[in-house]
């Protein structure tokens, strides 16, 4: 970036997700009804009136898939996360939906465990619930 005689230069490195079973997550937001349209997320902050929708591309056939919600302290919370495997744009994705209405403001982690007959992977996505 240049402005007159001043300039600023910075570099970053973007690498593909390192998962062998599922790829990196794509985050979306929607209203509580599952039929509502989804919008991509620019930040990981959600309102309590929304639902978090996360998709992971499936790289190999799965025999195990589980999702759970963790609190800020890493302890599991008794909140159901709907997890479905479905086709999307010619590939298979693993989609998690979490209704945020019962949660209080704070930080949470959605933990995905996906596996094949030979191996398992865990992926975590942190989200913040605001008013």
Number of C-alpha atoms within 10 A of each C-alpha: 7 8 7 5 5 7 8 7 6 5 4 5 4 5 6 7 10 9 14 13 20 26 18 16 18 14 21 20 23 21 18 17 10 13 8 11 10 15 12 12 16 9 10 15 17 20 17 20 15 17 22 26 24 22 23 20 21 22 14 12 13 17 12 13 17 15 20 20 22 19 14 13 9 10 11 15 11 9 14 12 19 14 19 13 16 13 11 11 6 6 10 18 21 22 21 22 22 21 21 20 13 9 14 12 14 13 17 21 20 21 19 21 16 21 20 14 9 6 12 15 15 15 17 15 16 15 17 17 20 15 10
